[in-house]
Amino acid sequence: MEAGHILGKGGHPKKETTIATDEARLRRHIGLLIGTWRVRDITKPDTNNLMKDIIADKTRVTVKTEKLRGKTIVRGGPGTAIRTMRPSSPMPSRLALSNTTQHTDFVSQSTRFRDRRLSESEYRTRGDIHRQGCKSNQLRIHADILRLIALTGCRRGETFNLKWSAVDIEGSCLRLADSKEGTTVRPVGLPVVEYLEKERPHRTGTYVFPGQDIDNAVGIFPQSWKKFFKNTPLWDVTPHVLRHSLASMANDLDLTEITMTTLIMAADAVAGYVKALLEGAEFRRNTYTLDRQSRQSAIEQMLIETRPTG
């Protein structure tokens, strides 16, 4: 990984932060269970048992951090098992997930666990939980982080490390310089634009969600989201579930074909504009992202069309 021979998303070498995370999982889970074994001695049953042990949380341990009295709890579970074994796939086939465990029942169960999404009624419950969280000054900013993840589909780290310099209100997008895919532009909906626009005058510093110290990002997020959902029907909700739910909701609203149509229309507009310039003509551009009234009308029209009648 460090030499760039193992590629991540988009066919690019893995980022340093991703390598560090993968290395930590390999060390804390695989290293703990079979770290003294020779690779040539590892059998398929051994690898299956390794996966089961991680799922059963047998690698759980409390680790001290550099902060004063700081600690972190390393946990196992289905999601951890999948993420831990995935980086081992380029290793010798005896330890490769693709050759030893992908057809086992517990991997299938883990995959189903990762496919968790919110229903419409659960979204309403999620809204109630958010409103309760906003009543607490301590939890409000974390409630807003979870809401922004639900509305944008951004990753947890991308959201609580979001900087104002990455927020493009006029372009209706987030221009992330250090996402998992590298530099990327994330279009966001009008409700997100209006939220960020409203909060900007009240928040100073670099970060959209500032911490208590001088100009840093908010912390202790995992503990806060677990507090939100503890003893509620959404006890198993994570930021990944919110991301997956947003993508699934787009599919439910039949936006897949609309997206393709929009991309084609965008290609038409760009090609038409360049053609006009080449031919010496002039024509007026109409930027949809700047027309708030049209965007709000489109949202209202969509809700009218999808709302059950009777």
N, C-alpha and C positions, 0 to 999 in steps of 0.2 A: 504493500500500500504506500509506504513512504517513498518508494522509487517511482510511483505513478503507474505501476503495471496493472493495478486493479482499478477499473473504471467505475464511476458512479453514474448518477442520472445524467442523461444527455451525452453519454459517452466520454465524459471528461474525467480526469484523475480526481480522486476523492480529496476534499478539502482537509486542511489540517485539523479542524474541529471534529470532522466526521471520523478521521483516522484515530484521533484521541479517544473518541467515544467507542469505536469498534475495539480498539486495543484494551480499553478498560473492561468492556464486557468479556472479551476473551480471557483476560487475566483473572477477573473476579469470579467467573462462572466455570468456563472450561479449565482454566488453570487451577482452580480450587479443587475440582473433582478429579481430573486426570492429568494434572500438570507434570507429574513425574513419570508418566508412561511413555514408552517408545511408540511413535506413530505406527510402525510396522506391526506392533502387537495389538492394535485396536481393531476390534471386529465390529460387524454391523450391530449385533446385540448390544455391544458396549456403547455404541453411538446412540442407539435407541434408549438405553437406560440413562445416558447422559441427558438426553432431551427430557425424559420423564422426570429426572431429578430436578432440573431447572424449573419445570412446570410446577412441581410439588413444593417449590420454594426452599429446597434444601441448601441453596447457596446464599440464603439470607444472612446478612451480617451488618453490623453497625461500624462505620468507619469514621475516624476523626478527620476533621478538615483543618485548614490553616487558620480559620477564624477562632477567636477565643471561645472556648467551650462549644465550638461548632462540631456538628456531626451529620453524617448522611447515612440513610439506611439503604443498603443494596438489597433489592428484592428480586425474587424469581417470578414465575407465572408464565402463562401461555405467550403473551406478547414478548416478554423478555427472552424466552426460549427461541422464538422465531428470529428475533433481531440478533441474538448471540450466535446462532448457528449459521446465519446467512453469510457473514464475513468469512466463514471457514470453507465456503464452496470452492475457492481457487486452490485450496490445500490438497494434499494427496487424497485420492478417492476414498480411502478408508475413513476419513474424517469429513468428507464432503456431504453437506446436507442434500444436494441434488441427487446423490447416488445412494443414500442410505435411509433417509427419513421422510422424504416428501410424500410417500404413499401410505404412511402410517396414520392410524385413526386420530392420534393426538395432534398431529399437525393439521389435519382437516378441522378438528375442533377449534384449534387456535385460529385458523383462517376465518372460521365463522365468527369467532369472538371479535376479530378485527373488523368484520363487516357490519358491526353494530351501527345502527342509525336511528335518528329520532323520528317518531311519527308526528303527525300534526298536533295531536293532543299532548304529546310530550314537549313539543315546542311551546305550547301554552303554559305547561307546568314550568318549563325552563324560564319563561317570562315572569311568572310569579316569583320564582326563586331569585331572579335578578332584582326585582322590585324590593324584595325583602333585604337583599344584600346592600342595596343602595341606601337603606335607612341607617346603616352603620358607616361612620366616617372611615373606620379602619378597613372595611371590606369593600367600600364603594369602588375604588380604583380596580380591584381585582374582578369585581362584578362586570365592570366596563370592559376589561380585557377579554373575559369569556364572551361577552356580547359581541365584541368586535371580531373575535375568531369565528363566531357563529354566522356573522354577516359577510365576512370576507373569505373564509376558508384558508386564511393564512395560518402558518405553523405557530406553535406556542412561542418559540424563541423569536420569530420574526415580529410577533405582536408586542411582547413586553419589552423588546429591545428597539421598537420602532422609534425613529428619530423624526423630528419635524422637518428636517431637510429632505426626507424621503417622501413627504406628503405633498402631492401635486393636486391642490384643490381644483384649479381650472381644468386640468387634464383628467380629473376624476380617476386618479390612479395613485398607486404607491410605487415609487421608484427605488427598489431595494438593491443596495450595492453589495450586500453580503448574504444572499439567501443560499439555500442548499444547492440551487442550480447556478449560483454565481450572481452576476448582475441581472436583474429581471424587472419587468414592469408588470404590476398587477392591477388590472382595472377593478374599480370598486363601484358599488351602486350609490345612488343618490342618498339613501339613509345614512351611509357611512360618511359621505362628503359633508352632509349637514351636521352630523355629530362632531366631526373633526373641526369643522368651521366654528361651531359653537364653543368648543372647549379651548381652542387656540388662545383666545385672549386671557384665559384664566390660568394657563400653565406656562411657567417660565422654564428656561433651560433647554437642553438638547433633546430630551426624551418626551414622547407623547405621554408615557406613563412614568413619571419621575419617582425616584425613591426618596428616602428621608435624608440621605447624605447629600453632599454638594454635587449636583449635576450627574447623577447616575440613574440607572434604570431601576424600576421597582423590583423587589426581591420576594422570597418565600412564596412564590406563586403556587407550586404544587400543593403545599399545605392548605392554602386558601381555597383552591377549587374543591379539595376533598371535604372541607368544612361546609362548602355550599351544598354539596350533594349528599352529604351523610344523612342517613335516616330519611331519605326521600326516594320516590320511585326511580330517580335518575342516579342512584348510587354508583352505577357502573359507567357513567359518562366521563369521558376524557376529552382533551382538546382534539385528539385525532377523530373521535366520534363526531364532534361538531364539524370538523373539516369534511369528513365523509358524508355527513348528513346534508351539507350544502350542495355537494356535487350530485347526490341522489335526488335532492329536491329539484335541481335544474332538469334532471331527466324526467321527473314526474310531471313537470310543467311543459314537457315537450320542447325544451329549449335547444336540444341537440341540433335539430334541423334549422332552427332559427339562427344558431351560432354559425353554421355553415353558410347560410344565406347572407348573414352580416359580413362574414369574411369576404364573400364574393363581391358584395356591394362595396366594401372597402377597397378591394382590388380594382373595381371599376372606377371608383372615385380617384384613386391615385394615378391609375393609367390614363384616365381622362384628363386629369390636371396636367400631367407631364406632356401628353399629346398636344394639349392646347398651347403650352409654352413652346413646344417645338415648332408649332405652326404659327407662332406669333400672335395667337389670340389671347384674349383676357376673359376670365370668368370668375364669378364670385364664389368663394368657398363658404359653406354653411356648417359650422361646427356644432354637432349635436350635443357634445358634452357641456357647452356653455349655455344651452337653452334649458334652464331649470324647469320652466313651466311645461315644456314638451315632455321632459322626462317624468315629471310628477303626474302629468296626464296619462302617460303610458302605464305607469304603475297602477293608477286608479282604474284604468280601463281593463288591465289584466286581472285585477282583483274582482271587478264586476263580472268578467267573463268566466272566471273559475269558481266564483262563489255559488254553492248549491242553491237552487231555486225552491220555492215552496216553503 
